[in-house]
Amino acid sequence: MNAIIPISKPSAPPMEEYIDEISDLWENRMFTNIGKKLLDLEDKLCAYLDVDYISLFANGHLALESALAALNLKGEVITTPFTFTSTVLAIVRNNLTPVFCDINESDYTLNCDLIEGLITDKTCAILPVHIYGNICDVERLEQLSSKYNIPVIYDAAHAFGIRKNKVSIGNYGDISMFSFHATKVFHTVEGGGLVYKNPEWKETFSQMRNFGISGCDTVRVGANLKMSEIHAAMGLCNLRHIDTYIEKRCLCTRQYIKRLSAIRGIYVNRYAPDVESNYSYFPIRIVAEECGASRDQVYEVLLKNKIYTRKYYSPLVSQFPIYDRLYMPSDTPVANSISNQILTLPLYPDLTLQDVDRICDAILLALR
Ligand SMILES: *Cc1c(COP(=O)(O)O)cnc(C)c1O
């Protein structure tokens, strides 16, 4: 019998390594409250990501909400409907209005040609997403940001460690959010971080994640958004193995591309030559008119073979009932058609090349 292949399986250091990492916490009983592990992890992440500043949070979502809150924004935020719900929740939970911009067919990131047409006097920020690890047109966004004097905050939840022309992706925009959730390329079980260049925000985010406290008083609106020492310790361990994790993901990705790229009607994710990817997800686009099977049919055949895939991202965030049908699928036609074709395949460091072959064989079976 074939074993189940999950969509994702969190990476993990050897258990002894983790136990060793947390053992001193039992001696000093400093389990949380911005301790040694967290500060050490912040230093090591700054070095690994090649960024000036990082502030760690309990999770990526609340980090993103804090980034928007720190900028004191009012009005409309231009973003993508082709993302995880968290991106847009961060906007609406700050009492801001999302404005959905369509995406590129080639890499599923924001179509920068369309952004200017959506900018109004109410526009207060752009929130692009480096989706699946495909990076946005950061240069164009930089130009738009300075031309209209509006900040760019990246949802870089998928983009840990990516470099473009050797420049780490966290160096673009005003603030970038990385998620360190267990399913992400680098993780602290639950966790997230904001990276930025402005030194003043270090204190701002330190206060925001700790009830807005400075000294003995609450000086701004904050909450409890701290990352614990137990979580930071997992990060310290995972960071030692990160290059191996990414290498293993790369090998699986290459095998997927080798097996699937020549198939009519299957469009594999593309990798730009000037980008060092982290291979965080492997989405394919299935065009039924060309290959004879719909995305949903392929999904079902894989499921019967105990292979779990995800219709990521479908439906579009803009179509969720909480948005009261304010937004039409036809507003973002490319995103809409891609969301009906996209299927994200299993990808994680422990996936074997034999697993990838089994998945590809099942896809070919579905197309017959
Ligand atoms: C995972 C994810 C988030 C949220 O991160 P958490 O750490 O799980 O809170 C936000 N945006 C995107 C695109 C994500 O994939």
The ligand as a Gaussian input file, in Angstrom:
#p B3LYP/6-31G(d) Opt

LIG

0 1
 C        1.448000      31.987000       6.491000
 C        1.016000      33.264000       5.868000
 C        0.659000      34.400000       6.625000
 C        0.456000      34.379000       8.116000
 O        1.538000      33.948000       8.827000
 P        1.348000      33.247000      10.256000
 O        2.724000      33.180000      10.793000
 O        0.744000      31.893000      10.013000
 O        0.452000      34.115000      11.074000
 C        0.408000      35.582000       5.960000
 N        0.456000      35.663000       4.626000
 C        0.743000      34.606000       3.853000
 C        0.812000      34.775000       2.364000
 C        1.015000      33.360000       4.451000
 O        1.266000      32.300000       3.684000

